[in-house]
Amino acid sequence: MTKNRFLLAFTVVVLLLLVVRVTLLSPSEPETDCTDKCEQSFSSSPKHRIWSVPSYKVAFPDSQSVQIVAAQKWGVKPVRNREDAEARKQELVYVGVSPYFHVDRLSSSIPYLVPRAAALLQDIGQAFFDSLYQKGVPMQQLIVTSLLRSMEDVSRLQRHNPNATENSCHLYGTTFDICYNRYQPVERPVRDDTLKWILSEVLRDQRELGRCYIKYEVKQGCFHMTVR
């Protein structure tokens, strides 16, 4: 046997032994059904990131002079008092109960809105829930702090707050305030800053869709918004 033939035969034998070794030592992969694979893929999928907005004041700049135009266009004739509001149920919708938001204890407003504004509030609450789920954040309800105000409510507010506007957008049932520094936990509590960032994303989307005007209120700790 020549040297070249010996080297060729030796190489073939080594390769055959290597193949046998790999085959014997590699465990066979157990078969899994489609359900297992889908569940593993879903559980390992990344959560959506929380972006917030660059600036609250820049993203939500809509002042009283802007919002009052929409309020007078889409709203009802201002109600005198609570009895008058109760008698206007053909024009107003009760919004005191919802799975998506919690209405705070109201001292200067009553839980009514025009249908257009009630639909906006409901959609914001549902979008907030959806966003929490997509980002893997425990469920929280938004807290609504102010809704329809009667003329009596506005008069009482002006006695204690000289900055209270006589021709308030809240008079027309088109306007509501959502608190950004308090939330109602459905599951475990979450940092308010995190929830504020997520809420700002939801509100920015609704404003960019042309559904509402929004003002970021620093002293009141709320987003003040009027339906368009």
N, C-alpha and C positions, 0 to 999 in steps of 0.2 A: 504494500500500500504506500502510495506516495504521500509526501507531507501535505500537499494541498487537499487530497482526498480525506486524510485523517482529520484535518482541521474542519472540513465541511461536515463530516460525520459527527464530530464532537459538538459543533454548533447546533445541528439538528436535534441531537439528544438533549442538550441544555434547554432549548426552546420547548421541547415536548415536556420535560420535567416542570418547567415554569408554568405551562398551561395547566398541567395536572394539579399543581400546588394551589394556583389561584382558584381553580374550580372547587377544590375540596375545602378551602378555608373560607370562601365567600358564602355567607348565609343567604338563603333564598328570601326575598322580600315578601312578607305576607300580603295577601290580596286584601284590599279594602273596597267597600262598596262606594258608590257615588256620594251617598249621604255623609259618610265620614270625611271624605275629601272636601266636600263643600263646607262642612262645619269647621274643619281645620283652616280652610282658606278664609272664612268669614272672621273667625276668632283672631287670626293673625293679621287682619287687614288694619292699616294705620288709621287712627282717628283724624278727623278734620281739625286743622289748626285753628286757633283763636287769633284773629287779626285785630279786632277792634276798629277804631277809626283814628286817623292821624291827630285830629283835634275835635273835641266835642263842640266847641263854639263855632268852628268853621263848618263842620258837618251839619249843624242844626242851628242856623242863624235866624230863623223866621220870626220876626217881631210881631207885636200886637197889631201894628198897622197893616201887616200882610195878612195875618190870620183873620182879622175882623171882616175883611172882604169876603172870604170864603164862608165864614160863619153866617153872615147875613144872606148870602146866596143860598146856602143849603139848609139853614136852620129854621126853627119855628119862631113865631112871635114870642118874645120873652114872657115867661110865666110870672104871675104876681107872687104866688106863694105855693106851698105844697098841695093845698086843696085844688088850686088851678092846674097844677101838674097832673094830679090824679084824674082830672076831668079831660085831659088832652091825650088819652091813651091811643087814639087813632093816629096821632102824629108822633108819639114817643114810644120807645121800647124799653122795658125794664131790663137792666143789666146787672142786677145785684148778685147773681149766682152764675158761676161758670167753672168748668174743670180747669181752665187755663189761667185764670187770674182770680185774685182775692180782692174784694172791695173793702178798703179800710173803713173804720168807724167814721162816718161822715157827720160833720158838725155844720158845714157851710155849703153843702150841696146835697142833691138827692140822686139815687141811682137810675137815671133815665138818660137816654140819648135818642137822637133821630136814627132811623134804621140804617142810614148810610154810615154813620159814625159807629153804631153798634157792630156792624159787620167788620169795620176796620179794626176795632178793638179785639174782636174775636179772632180775626186773622193774625194779628200781631201776637196774641197769646199762643195760638197754635204754632206759628212759625218759631216762636221762642222755644216751645217744647221740642219741636223737630230739630232745632239747632243744638239744644242740649244733648239730645240723643245721639246725633251725628258726631258730636265732640266728646262723647263719653262722660258727660257731666251729670251728676244726680239731678233728678227732676225738681224744679222749683216753680212756684206760681208767682207771676207778677203781682204787684200790689198797686191798685188804682186808688189814688188819694183824693181826686176831685172829679166831679161829673157835671150834671146840669145844676145851675144855680138860679134860684128865683130872684126877683128884684128885692125881696126882703133879705135874702142871704147877702146880696151885694151891699145893701145898706148897712147891715150889721158888721160886715168886714171893714167897711170904710171907717167905722167908729174906732176900730182897734188898729187898723193898718192904713195910714194915709196914702200909701202907694197903691192901694187897691183901685182898680180901674172901674169907673162907673159903667162904661159900655163894655163889660167883660164878654169875651167870646163864649164863656160858659153859660151865658144867658140863653143861647140859641140851641143848646143841645147837640152841638157839633164838636165839642171840645172836651178833652179829658186829660188828666195828669197821671203819669206812671212814675212811681218812685224808683230811683236808681241806687239807693243805698240801703234798701231793705227788701227782703224777699220772703215768701212763705214756703218753707221746705215741704216737699212732698216725700222726699227721701231724706238723706242726711244733709245737714247744712253745708254750704259752700261759701268760700270767700266772696264778699260783695263785689270786690274789684273784678274778679273773674266773670261774675254774672253781668256786671255793668258792661264789660267789653262785648260779651255775646249779645246783650240787648241792643247795644249801639249798632252792631252789624245788622240786626233785624230791622231796626228803625231806619237806618240808612237805606236799606233795600226798598222799604215801603215808600220812603220819600222820593227816591229816584224813580220809582214807578209812577210818580205823580199822584199818589193817593192821599197825601197829607202834607201839611206844613208843621214843622217841629222847631221848638225853641228849647235850648238847654238852659234850665234855670238853676243857677248856682245856689242862691240863698234858700230856695224852696226844696232843693234836693230832688228835682223831678224833671222829666221830659214833658213839656207842655205842647200838646198837639191838637190840630184842628183838621177835620176831614176836608178833602177837596172834591 
